[in-house]
């Protein structure tokens, strides 16, 4: 499996968000049902999608609402996203792009 948004490989058992999509007729006899498709997102993309603006299109908004509910419901997904970024932190410079030192937490934001 791969993350639909960024293309990262998602190994079996690895933390991720999966949306299962299928279609089914309603009020039509005999009822027809499509096969279910699994759409996966890595933790970073899940959190990023949930915290960003709503996408365009009714189907995209429906999926976005589900992802937002998952991300807001339990901090485990946010922790998983930050854990995977720990390896990247060592590669980032200690100062901003203009040579300023990092701002303190007391100021309410971080400079990346």
C-alpha positions in Angstrom: 0.0 0.0 0.0 1.0 3.6 -0.6 -0.2 6.9 0.8 -2.6 8.4 -1.7 -1.4 11.9 -1.1 2.4 11.6 -0.9 3.1 8.1 -2.3 5.1 6.9 0.8 5.0 3.1 1.2 2.9 1.9 4.1 4.0 -1.4 5.4 1.5 -3.9 6.9 0.9 -3.0 10.6 2.3 0.5 10.2 0.2 3.3 11.6 -2.0 4.9 8.9 -5.5 5.9 8.1 -7.5 3.8 5.7 -10.8 4.8 4.0 -12.8 2.0 2.5 -15.1 3.0 -0.4 -17.8 1.0 -2.1 -21.0 1.8 -3.9 -24.4 0.2 -3.5 -27.7 0.7 -5.1 -30.7 1.8 -2.9 -34.3 1.1 -3.8 -33.4 -1.0 -6.8 -34.0 -4.7 -7.0 -31.8 -6.7 -7.1 -29.4 -4.7 -5.0 -26.0 -4.3 -6.5 -22.8 -3.6 -4.6 -19.3 -2.8 -5.9 -16.1 -4.2 -4.5 -14.6 -2.2 -1.6 -11.5 -0.2 -2.3 -9.0 0.7 0.4 -7.5 4.2 0.2 -4.6 4.8 2.7 -3.0 7.9 4.1 0.2 8.1 6.2 0.0 9.8 9.6 1.7 13.0 8.3 -0.7 13.4 5.4 -3.7 12.5 7.6 -2.9 15.3 10.1 -2.0 17.7 7.3 -5.3 17.1 5.5 -7.3 17.3 8.7 -5.8 20.7 9.7 -6.0 22.2 6.2 -8.9 23.8 4.4 -11.8 21.8 3.1 -11.1 20.4 -0.4 -13.4 20.9 -3.4 -16.0 18.4 -4.4 -18.7 16.6 -2.3 -16.9 13.2 -2.2 -13.6 14.9 -1.2 -15.4 16.8 1.6 -17.0 13.7 2.9 -13.7 11.9 3.1 -12.1 15.0 4.7 -14.7 15.1 7.4 -14.0 11.4 8.3 -10.3 12.0 8.5 -10.8 15.1 10.6 -13.0 13.1 13.0 -10.2 10.5 13.3 -7.5 13.0 13.9 -9.5 15.0 16.4 -10.7 11.9 18.3 -7.4 10.5 19.6 -4.0 12.1 19.8 -2.3 8.8 18.8 -2.3 9.7 15.1 -0.7 13.1 15.8 2.0 11.3 17.9 2.6 8.9 15.1 3.0 11.8 12.6 5.5 13.5 15.0 7.4 10.3 15.7 8.1 9.8 12.0 9.4 13.4 11.8 12.0 12.7 14.6 14.6 11.5 12.0 14.1 14.7 10.0 14.7 17.0 13.1 18.4 16.2 13.2 18.7 17.4 9.6 17.1 20.7 10.2 19.3 23.7 11.1 19.0 25.1 14.6 18.3 28.6 13.2 15.8 30.0 10.7 16.7 30.7 7.1 17.8 34.3 7.9 20.2 33.2 10.6 18.0 34.1 13.6 17.9 31.9 16.6 14.9 29.8 17.3 12.1 31.5 19.1 11.1 30.3 22.5 7.9 28.4 23.4 6.8 31.4 25.5 6.2 33.4 22.4 3.6 31.0 21.2 5.1 29.6 18.0 8.1 27.9 16.6 10.2 28.9 13.6 10.9 26.1 11.2 
